[in-house]
Amino acid sequence: MPVDTPFLTLDPNGGGQGVPAYCYCCCSCFTAGTPIEKDHGTWAMVQDLEAGQTILAAGADLKWQATEIKFRSGPTSSADIHGLILIFYQMQGEAAPRQILVTPGHLFLLASNGRLKASQYLAPGDLLAQADGGSAKVILGILNDQPVPTSIHSLALVGDYDGSNLAGHLVNSNGIVTADYEVQVHFEADGATALGAEQELPPEIGTPEYAALHHGPAAMALVTTALPSVFGGVNHNLVTVPQSAKRWLTADQAQYLASTVKFRSLGDPSPRIAAQRVIGWARTVYPNLVFLVDWRSTEPNVSAFVSDGQSFVVISGAFLRLPGVFSELALIALTSMAERLGGRNCVCDADYQAVAYVLRRMVTDTVYVGVVSRGLEQFGALCKLFGVESAADLDPCANPGIACRQQTMTNALSFFGVPACGVPPPTGLRLEKAVLSAARDVLSVTFSLPVEKTSGQNVANYSLLPAMAIASATIDPANAALVRLSVSGAVGSGSMVLLAERVVSQDNQPLAADGNHLLVQLA
């Protein structure tokens, strides 16, 4: 598992000195193979450094002196790491550009203003501070979606960082100045303003907005000639989801979120890792479905479709990066869409089946309630972003509405069934009621819809068991859903069965297979 995966850990002082607290810990760090200057002109790869050794460190004044390493953490073996950022930069006096591969959030010192800037916001033209006092020009940043075989290493120097004085916490990494782990932690805890970073941040590396601004011919030429082969080129969407695909959120809901919500960083690895875990659980129940994470997709949705006989469920990166969406809601959404592929065409029916039955098979009883409860909390927070829905837009099958879906999933916890708002009216023409007159000579038959005259008045389309003669069939002139059959031969008490065939409604709907017969009580 990658070192930058957020781990749930117990910090003995997380709630204050001597007060333990649980927290998620990760780092914004170097990758293996990054050269760090140990002494003037002497370099070591970051993975070879150890606690107690000294390297050169400085503050914003770039006065370098030997400083002891507090710790260097990171594995000795490589793993496949997603979401790394490769920065191309041009050092003064050098013909060829250099590269540095880091995680999102790694902090670089700007030569232009002495501020720190996170790697994902570096843009062409930014001037990075060189360790010798010069400035290196950023040429391009690339965010890689494909796994890169490497390892992640954090480097902390002795001495606590107080939030203002960078002395002893800046290092020379491949000729440019970056911050150590102590500063990274402060940045993550207190945000960009604590370090004087820009309030209006530019587009992140890897986003369509960044590409539109900076992926010109010169940049693409650089990518073609200098991009490491493991990066596989500039990334695009993994899959084209057809317009006919089923979607967990409506198109309007997804479009609204895409245009109004501030998404979590494209370089944040935690949503992608959570999705892979969730997909692993889903595969235990749906081994024949292909589950994919399309990290570059900008439509915040979960989609399901069939292509060339193979069923796919695709969860987009935009959905995973929605604020407040975590593994629990992702699991509910994935499972619901798998049920849609399985034939549950109505939204609430699929949601109910997923929560009431499938998730109980997927996780243990002790975990189930917590997963669903947290998933519903996340869905509730997401729903607040949509505002008031128009009743005219709702459909009990295709779009039952947010409130109805919330009630459906809540009901599923207790097996209370799908609420009426999520159950569509019966489709097709149906027999609803049949009453035999006291004289036993007229059977009044009520259909669910107005009946077409020719088929409704054809006596050959009706039969009774035990057999009775049907002399005529007449549609009531004031109520076309009512047909009166003139009958004879009713004997005894009990009941008989009315069967209707080939009768159609005025809008040409045929009789439903489960709505073409009725039990008639004999007085």
C-alpha positions as CSV (number, residue, x, y, z in Angstrom):
1,M,0.0,0.0,0.0
2,P,1.4,3.5,-0.9
3,V,2.9,5.4,2.0
4,D,0.8,8.5,1.1
5,T,-2.4,6.5,1.8
6,P,-4.3,8.2,4.7
7,F,-4.1,5.8,7.7
8,L,-6.3,6.0,10.7
9,T,-3.8,6.2,13.6
10,L,-3.8,7.1,17.3
11,D,-1.8,10.3,18.0
12,P,-1.0,10.3,21.8
13,N,-1.1,14.1,21.8
14,G,-3.7,14.6,19.0
15,G,-6.2,16.3,21.4
16,G,-3.6,18.3,23.2
17,Q,-0.6,17.5,25.3
18,G,-1.2,14.0,26.8
19,V,-4.7,13.8,25.3
20,P,-4.9,11.0,22.7
21,A,-7.0,11.4,19.5
22,Y,-7.5,9.5,16.3
23,C,-6.4,11.1,13.1
24,Y,-5.7,10.4,9.5
25,C,-2.1,10.8,8.7
26,C,-0.5,11.1,5.3
27,C,2.3,13.2,3.8
28,S,3.2,15.6,1.0
29,C,6.6,14.4,0.1
30,F,9.5,13.4,-2.2
31,T,9.6,10.3,-4.4
32,A,12.6,7.9,-4.3
33,G,15.5,9.1,-6.4
34,T,15.1,12.8,-5.5
35,P,18.7,14.2,-4.9
36,I,19.1,16.1,-1.6
37,E,22.2,18.2,-1.0
38,K,24.0,16.9,2.1
39,D,27.1,19.2,2.0
40,H,28.2,21.7,-0.6
41,G,28.5,19.7,-3.8
42,T,27.6,16.4,-2.1
43,W,24.3,14.8,-2.8
44,A,22.3,11.8,-1.5
45,M,19.1,10.2,-2.7
46,V,16.3,11.0,-0.3
47,Q,15.6,7.3,0.4
48,D,19.3,6.9,1.6
49,L,19.1,9.5,4.3
50,E,18.6,8.5,7.9
51,A,17.8,10.2,11.2
52,G,20.9,11.7,12.9
53,Q,22.7,12.5,9.6
54,T,23.1,16.1,8.6
55,I,22.1,17.8,5.3
56,L,22.1,21.4,4.2
57,A,19.1,23.4,5.3
58,A,18.2,27.1,5.3
59,G,15.5,29.6,5.8
60,A,14.0,32.1,3.3
61,D,17.4,33.9,3.3
62,L,19.0,30.8,1.8
63,K,21.9,30.8,4.2
64,W,22.7,27.1,4.1
65,Q,24.2,25.2,7.1
66,A,24.4,21.6,8.3
67,T,21.2,20.6,10.0
68,E,20.4,17.3,11.7
69,I,17.6,15.0,10.3
70,K,14.9,14.3,12.8
71,F,13.5,11.4,10.7
72,R,13.2,10.2,7.2
73,S,10.2,7.9,6.7
74,G,9.4,5.8,3.7
75,P,9.6,2.1,2.5
76,T,12.7,0.5,1.0
77,S,10.7,-1.2,-1.7
78,S,8.6,0.3,-4.5
79,A,4.9,0.3,-4.9
80,D,2.6,1.5,-7.7
81,I,1.7,5.1,-6.8
82,H,-1.1,7.1,-8.5
83,G,-1.5,10.8,-8.7
84,L,2.1,12.0,-8.6
85,I,3.0,15.4,-10.0
86,L,6.0,15.8,-12.3
87,I,7.3,19.4,-12.6
88,F,9.5,20.5,-15.5
89,Y,11.6,23.5,-14.7
90,Q,14.4,25.5,-16.3
91,M,17.5,26.3,-14.2
92,Q,19.4,29.5,-15.0
93,G,22.3,28.8,-17.2
94,E,21.2,25.2,-18.2
95,A,20.1,24.2,-21.7
96,A,17.9,21.2,-20.8
97,P,15.0,21.3,-18.3
98,R,15.2,19.4,-15.1
99,Q,12.4,17.4,-13.5
100,I,11.2,16.7,-10.0
101,L,8.5,14.1,-9.1
102,V,6.6,14.8,-5.9
103,T,3.2,14.2,-4.3
104,P,0.4,16.9,-4.4
105,G,0.8,19.3,-1.6
106,H,4.6,19.4,-1.6
107,L,5.7,23.0,-1.0
108,F,8.1,24.9,-3.2
109,L,9.7,28.3,-2.4
110,L,8.9,31.0,-5.0
111,A,11.8,33.2,-6.0
112,S,9.4,36.0,-7.0
113,N,7.9,36.7,-3.5
114,G,9.4,34.3,-1.0
115,R,6.1,32.5,-0.5
116,L,5.5,28.7,-0.5
117,K,3.3,27.2,-3.1
118,A,1.9,23.7,-3.3
119,S,3.0,21.5,-6.2
120,Q,-0.5,21.1,-7.7
121,Y,-0.8,24.9,-8.2
122,L,2.6,25.5,-9.9
123,A,2.0,27.1,-13.4
124,P,4.2,27.7,-16.3
125,G,6.1,31.0,-15.7
126,D,6.3,30.6,-11.9
127,L,9.8,31.3,-10.7
128,L,11.1,28.7,-8.2
129,A,13.9,29.6,-5.8
130,Q,17.2,28.0,-6.7
131,A,19.4,27.0,-3.8
132,D,22.1,29.3,-5.2
133,G,19.9,32.3,-5.1
134,G,18.8,32.2,-8.7
135,S,15.4,31.4,-10.1
136,A,14.2,28.4,-12.0
137,K,11.2,28.9,-14.4
138,V,8.4,26.3,-14.3
139,I,7.8,25.0,-17.8
140,L,4.9,22.6,-17.1
141,G,3.3,20.3,-14.5
142,I,1.8,16.9,-15.3
143,L,-0.4,14.9,-13.0
144,N,-0.2,11.2,-13.7
145,D,-3.2,8.9,-13.4
146,Q,-1.3,5.7,-14.2
147,P,0.6,4.0,-11.4
148,V,4.3,4.9,-11.2
149,P,6.6,2.3,-9.5
150,T,8.3,4.3,-6.7
151,S,8.2,5.0,-3.0
152,I,7.2,8.1,-1.0
153,H,9.6,9.7,1.5
154,S,9.0,12.4,4.1
155,L,12.0,14.3,5.5
156,A,11.8,16.2,8.8
157,L,14.6,18.3,10.3
158,V,15.4,18.9,13.9
159,G,13.6,21.9,15.4
160,D,9.8,22.6,15.5
161,Y,8.4,24.9,12.9
162,D,6.5,27.8,14.5
163,G,4.5,28.9,11.5
164,S,6.6,31.9,10.6
165,N,10.3,31.3,10.6
166,L,11.4,28.8,8.0
167,A,15.0,28.7,9.2
168,G,16.3,25.1,9.2
169,H,13.3,23.7,7.3
170,L,14.1,24.4,3.6
171,V,16.2,21.9,1.7
172,N,17.9,21.8,-1.7
173,S,16.1,19.2,-3.8
174,N,17.6,18.8,-7.2
175,G,18.7,22.4,-7.2
176,I,15.4,24.1,-6.1
177,V,14.2,24.9,-2.6
178,T,11.4,22.9,-1.0
179,A,10.0,22.6,2.5
180,D,10.5,19.7,4.9
181,Y,7.8,17.6,6.6
182,E,7.5,20.0,9.6
183,V,6.3,22.8,7.4
184,Q,4.1,20.4,5.4
185,V,2.3,19.4,8.6
186,H,1.7,23.1,9.5
187,F,0.5,23.8,6.0
188,E,-2.0,20.9,6.1
189,A,-3.3,21.9,9.5
190,D,-3.6,25.7,9.1
191,G,-4.0,26.2,5.4
192,A,-2.4,28.3,2.8
193,T,-3.0,31.7,4.5
194,A,-0.7,30.7,7.3
195,L,2.2,30.7,4.9
196,G,1.1,33.8,2.9
197,A,0.2,31.8,-0.2
198,E,-2.1,33.4,-2.8
199,Q,-5.7,33.7,-1.9
200,E,-6.9,33.1,-5.4
201,L,-5.3,29.9,-6.4
202,P,-4.8,29.0,-10.1
203,P,-6.3,25.9,-11.7
204,E,-4.8,22.7,-10.4
205,I,-2.4,20.6,-12.5
206,G,-4.3,17.9,-14.3
207,T,-7.7,19.8,-14.5
208,P,-9.3,20.7,-17.9
209,E,-8.8,24.4,-16.9
210,Y,-5.1,23.9,-16.5
211,A,-4.8,22.0,-19.8
212,A,-6.8,24.8,-21.6
213,L,-4.3,27.4,-20.3
214,H,-1.0,25.6,-20.6
215,H,-1.1,22.6,-22.9
216,G,0.0,24.4,-26.0
217,P,2.2,23.1,-28.8
218,A,5.4,23.8,-27.0
219,A,4.2,22.1,-23.8
220,M,3.0,19.0,-25.8
221,A,6.4,18.9,-27.6
222,L,8.1,18.7,-24.2
223,V,5.8,16.0,-23.1
224,T,6.5,14.0,-26.2
225,T,10.3,14.2,-25.9
226,A,10.9,14.3,-22.1
227,L,8.0,12.6,-20.3
228,P,9.1,9.4,-18.6
229,S,7.7,6.3,-20.2
230,V,6.0,5.2,-17.0
231,F,3.8,8.3,-17.3
232,G,2.2,7.1,-20.5
233,G,1.4,10.6,-21.9
234,V,-1.1,13.3,-20.9
235,N,-4.1,11.6,-19.4
236,H,-7.7,11.7,-20.6
237,N,-11.0,10.1,-19.6
238,L,-10.6,6.3,-19.1
239,V,-13.9,5.4,-20.7
240,T,-16.7,7.1,-22.8
241,V,-20.0,6.6,-20.9
242,P,-22.8,6.4,-23.5
243,Q,-25.7,8.9,-23.2
244,S,-28.1,5.9,-22.8
245,A,-26.3,4.7,-19.6
246,K,-28.2,4.6,-16.3
247,R,-27.0,7.2,-13.8
248,W,-27.2,7.4,-10.0
249,L,-27.8,11.1,-10.1
250,T,-30.0,12.7,-12.7
251,A,-28.2,14.7,-15.5
252,D,-29.5,17.9,-14.0
253,Q,-28.3,17.1,-10.6
254,A,-24.8,16.2,-11.8
255,Q,-24.6,19.3,-14.0
256,Y,-25.6,21.5,-11.1
257,L,-23.0,20.0,-8.8
258,A,-20.3,20.2,-11.5
259,S,-21.0,24.0,-11.9
260,T,-21.4,25.0,-8.3
261,V,-19.4,22.7,-6.0
262,K,-15.8,23.1,-4.9
263,F,-14.3,19.7,-5.5
264,R,-11.5,18.1,-3.5
265,S,-8.1,18.2,-5.1
266,L,-7.6,16.1,-8.2
267,G,-4.3,15.1,-6.6
268,D,-5.8,13.9,-3.3
269,P,-5.2,10.1,-3.3
270,S,-7.6,9.2,-0.6
271,P,-10.9,9.2,-2.7
272,R,-9.3,6.9,-5.3
273,I,-7.9,4.5,-2.7
274,A,-11.3,4.4,-0.9
275,A,-13.0,3.7,-4.2
276,Q,-10.7,0.7,-4.9
277,R,-11.5,-0.7,-1.5
278,V,-15.2,-0.3,-2.2
279,I,-14.9,-1.9,-5.6
280,G,-13.2,-4.9,-4.0
281,W,-16.2,-5.4,-1.7
282,A,-18.6,-5.0,-4.6
283,R,-16.8,-7.6,-6.7
284,T,-17.5,-10.3,-4.0
285,V,-21.2,-10.0,-4.8
286,Y,-21.0,-9.0,-8.5
287,P,-18.1,-11.0,-9.9
288,N,-19.2,-10.7,-13.5
289,L,-19.5,-6.9,-13.5
290,V,-16.6,-4.6,-14.5
291,F,-16.2,-1.8,-12.0
292,L,-14.0,1.2,-13.0
293,V,-12.8,4.4,-11.5
294,D,-12.6,7.1,-14.2
295,W,-10.5,9.6,-12.2
296,R,-10.5,12.3,-15.0
297,S,-14.3,12.3,-15.5
298,T,-15.8,15.7,-14.7
299,E,-19.4,14.5,-14.4
300,P,-20.0,13.8,-10.7
301,N,-21.9,10.5,-11.1
302,V,-22.0,6.7,-11.0
303,S,-23.0,5.2,-14.4
304,A,-24.0,1.7,-15.5
305,F,-24.2,0.4,-19.0
306,V,-23.7,-2.7,-21.2
307,S,-21.2,-2.7,-24.1
308,D,-20.5,-5.6,-26.4
309,G,-22.2,-8.0,-23.9
310,Q,-20.1,-6.8,-20.9
311,S,-21.7,-4.9,-18.0
312,F,-19.8,-1.9,-16.6
313,V,-20.3,0.3,-13.5
314,V,-18.1,3.4,-13.7
315,I,-17.6,5.8,-10.7
316,S,-16.2,9.1,-11.8
317,G,-13.4,11.0,-10.1
318,A,-15.6,14.0,-9.8
319,F,-18.2,12.0,-7.8
320,L,-15.5,10.7,-5.5
321,R,-14.1,14.2,-5.0
322,L,-17.5,15.8,-4.0
323,P,-17.2,17.4,-0.6
324,G,-18.6,15.0,2.0
325,V,-18.7,11.9,-0.2
326,F,-16.7,9.0,1.3
327,S,-16.5,5.3,0.9
328,E,-19.9,4.6,2.5
329,L,-21.9,6.6,0.0
330,A,-19.8,5.4,-2.8
331,L,-20.6,1.8,-1.8
332,I,-24.3,2.5,-1.7
333,A,-24.2,4.2,-5.1
334,L,-22.1,1.4,-6.7
335,T,-24.4,-1.3,-5.4
336,S,-27.5,0.5,-6.4
337,M,-26.2,0.9,-10.0
338,A,-25.2,-2.8,-10.1
339,E,-28.9,-3.6,-9.2
340,R,-30.0,-1.3,-12.0
341,L,-28.0,-3.4,-14.4
342,G,-29.6,-6.5,-12.9
343,G,-33.1,-5.5,-14.0
344,R,-34.3,-3.1,-11.2
345,N,-35.1,-0.3,-13.5
346,C,-36.7,2.1,-11.0
347,V,-34.4,4.2,-8.9
348,C,-35.9,3.6,-5.5
349,D,-36.3,-0.2,-6.1
350,A,-32.6,-0.4,-6.8
351,D,-31.6,1.8,-3.8
352,Y,-33.8,-0.3,-1.6
353,Q,-32.5,-3.6,-2.8
354,A,-28.9,-2.4,-2.4
355,V,-29.3,-1.2,1.2
356,A,-31.8,-3.8,2.5
357,Y,-30.3,-6.9,1.1
358,V,-27.0,-6.6,-0.9
359,L,-25.0,-4.6,1.6
360,R,-26.0,-7.1,4.3
361,R,-24.3,-9.7,2.3
362,M,-21.3,-7.6,1.5
363,V,-20.3,-6.5,5.1
364,T,-20.7,-8.1,8.5
365,D,-23.7,-7.2,10.7
366,T,-21.6,-5.2,13.1
367,V,-20.3,-3.1,10.2
368,Y,-23.6,-2.8,8.2
369,V,-25.5,-0.3,10.3
370,G,-22.5,2.0,10.6
371,V,-21.8,1.9,6.9
372,V,-25.4,2.6,5.9
373,S,-25.9,5.3,8.6
374,R,-22.8,7.2,7.5
375,G,-23.7,6.7,3.9
376,L,-27.2,8.3,4.5
377,E,-25.6,11.2,6.4
378,Q,-23.3,11.8,3.4
379,F,-26.3,11.6,1.0
380,G,-28.2,14.0,3.2
381,A,-25.4,16.5,3.1
382,L,-25.1,16.1,-0.6
383,C,-28.9,16.6,-1.1
384,K,-28.7,20.0,0.7
385,L,-26.7,21.3,-2.2
386,F,-29.6,20.7,-4.7
387,G,-32.2,23.1,-3.2
388,V,-35.9,22.7,-3.8
389,E,-37.0,20.2,-6.5
390,S,-39.8,20.9,-8.8
391,A,-42.7,18.5,-8.4
392,A,-43.4,18.6,-12.1
393,D,-39.9,17.1,-12.8
394,L,-40.5,14.1,-10.5
395,D,-41.2,10.6,-11.8
396,P,-41.7,7.7,-9.3
397,C,-39.5,5.4,-11.3
398,A,-36.9,7.5,-13.2
399,N,-36.6,10.5,-10.8
400,P,-38.5,10.0,-7.5
401,G,-36.8,12.9,-5.9
402,I,-34.1,13.3,-3.3
403,A,-36.5,13.2,-0.3
404,C,-38.1,10.0,-1.6
405,R,-34.7,8.3,-2.1
406,Q,-33.6,9.3,1.4
407,Q,-36.8,7.7,2.8
408,T,-36.3,4.6,0.7
409,M,-32.8,4.0,2.1
410,T,-34.0,4.7,5.6
411,N,-36.9,2.2,5.2
412,A,-34.4,-0.4,3.9
413,L,-32.6,-0.4,7.3
414,S,-35.9,-1.7,8.8
415,F,-37.4,-3.6,5.9
416,F,-40.3,-1.2,5.7
417,G,-40.5,-1.4,1.9
418,V,-40.2,1.2,-0.8
419,P,-42.4,4.3,0.0
420,A,-45.3,5.1,-2.3
421,C,-43.4,8.0,-3.8
422,G,-40.9,5.6,-5.3
423,V,-43.4,3.0,-6.6
424,P,-44.7,3.8,-10.2
425,P,-48.3,3.1,-11.0
426,P,-49.0,-0.2,-12.6
427,T,-48.2,-0.2,-16.3
428,G,-50.5,-1.6,-19.0
429,L,-54.3,-2.1,-18.8
430,R,-55.5,-4.0,-15.8
431,L,-58.7,-5.5,-14.5
432,E,-59.5,-3.8,-11.2
433,K,-63.0,-4.9,-10.1
434,A,-65.9,-7.2,-11.2
435,V,-69.3,-7.2,-9.5
436,L,-72.1,-9.6,-10.3
437,S,-75.6,-8.1,-10.1
438,A,-78.1,-9.5,-7.6
439,A,-80.1,-11.0,-10.5
440,R,-76.8,-12.7,-11.7
441,D,-77.4,-11.4,-15.3
442,V,-74.9,-8.5,-15.5
443,L,-71.2,-8.6,-14.6
444,S,-69.9,-5.0,-14.2
445,V,-66.2,-5.0,-15.0
446,T,-63.9,-2.0,-14.2
447,F,-60.6,-1.6,-16.0
448,S,-57.7,0.7,-14.9
449,L,-57.9,2.7,-18.1
450,P,-60.6,3.7,-20.6
451,V,-61.1,0.8,-23.0
452,E,-60.9,0.9,-26.7
453,K,-64.4,0.3,-28.1
454,T,-63.8,-2.6,-30.6
455,S,-61.7,-4.8,-28.3
456,G,-63.7,-3.9,-25.2
457,Q,-67.1,-4.9,-26.7
458,N,-65.9,-8.1,-28.3
459,V,-67.4,-10.9,-26.2
460,A,-64.7,-13.3,-27.5
461,N,-62.2,-11.4,-25.4
462,Y,-63.9,-12.5,-22.1
463,S,-64.3,-15.9,-20.5
464,L,-65.6,-17.1,-17.1
465,L,-64.6,-20.2,-15.1
466,P,-66.7,-22.1,-14.2
467,A,-68.1,-21.5,-17.6
468,M,-70.9,-19.0,-18.0
469,A,-72.4,-17.7,-21.2
470,I,-71.6,-14.1,-22.2
471,A,-74.2,-12.7,-24.6
472,S,-72.8,-9.1,-25.0
473,A,-70.2,-6.6,-23.8
474,T,-71.1,-2.9,-23.6
475,I,-68.9,0.0,-22.6
476,D,-70.6,2.5,-20.4
477,P,-71.0,5.7,-22.4
478,A,-70.2,7.9,-19.4
479,N,-67.2,5.8,-18.2
480,A,-65.1,4.1,-20.8
481,A,-63.3,2.1,-18.1
482,L,-66.5,0.3,-17.2
483,V,-67.7,-2.7,-19.3
484,R,-71.0,-4.5,-18.6
485,L,-71.1,-8.2,-19.6
486,S,-74.6,-9.8,-20.1
487,V,-74.2,-13.2,-18.5
488,S,-76.2,-16.3,-17.7
489,G,-75.7,-19.6,-16.1
490,A,-74.3,-18.6,-12.6
491,V,-75.2,-21.3,-10.1
492,G,-74.4,-21.8,-6.4
493,S,-72.2,-19.7,-4.2
494,G,-68.5,-19.1,-3.8
495,S,-66.4,-17.5,-6.6
496,M,-65.5,-17.7,-10.3
497,V,-62.6,-16.3,-12.4
498,L,-62.9,-13.7,-15.0
499,L,-60.3,-13.7,-17.8
500,A,-59.9,-10.9,-20.3
501,E,-57.7,-11.2,-23.4
502,R,-56.8,-9.0,-26.3
503,V,-58.6,-6.0,-24.8
504,V,-56.6,-2.7,-25.2
505,S,-56.9,0.7,-23.7
506,Q,-57.8,3.8,-25.7
507,D,-54.1,4.7,-25.8
508,N,-53.3,1.2,-27.1
509,Q,-51.9,-0.3,-23.9
510,P,-52.4,-4.1,-23.8
511,L,-53.5,-6.0,-20.7
512,A,-50.7,-6.5,-18.2
513,A,-49.8,-10.2,-17.7
514,D,-50.6,-10.0,-14.0
515,G,-53.7,-7.8,-14.5
516,N,-55.8,-9.9,-17.0
517,H,-57.8,-11.9,-14.4
518,L,-60.0,-11.4,-11.4
519,L,-61.7,-13.4,-8.8
520,V,-65.5,-12.7,-8.8
521,Q,-67.5,-13.4,-5.6
522,L,-70.9,-15.0,-6.1
523,A,-73.6,-13.7,-3.7
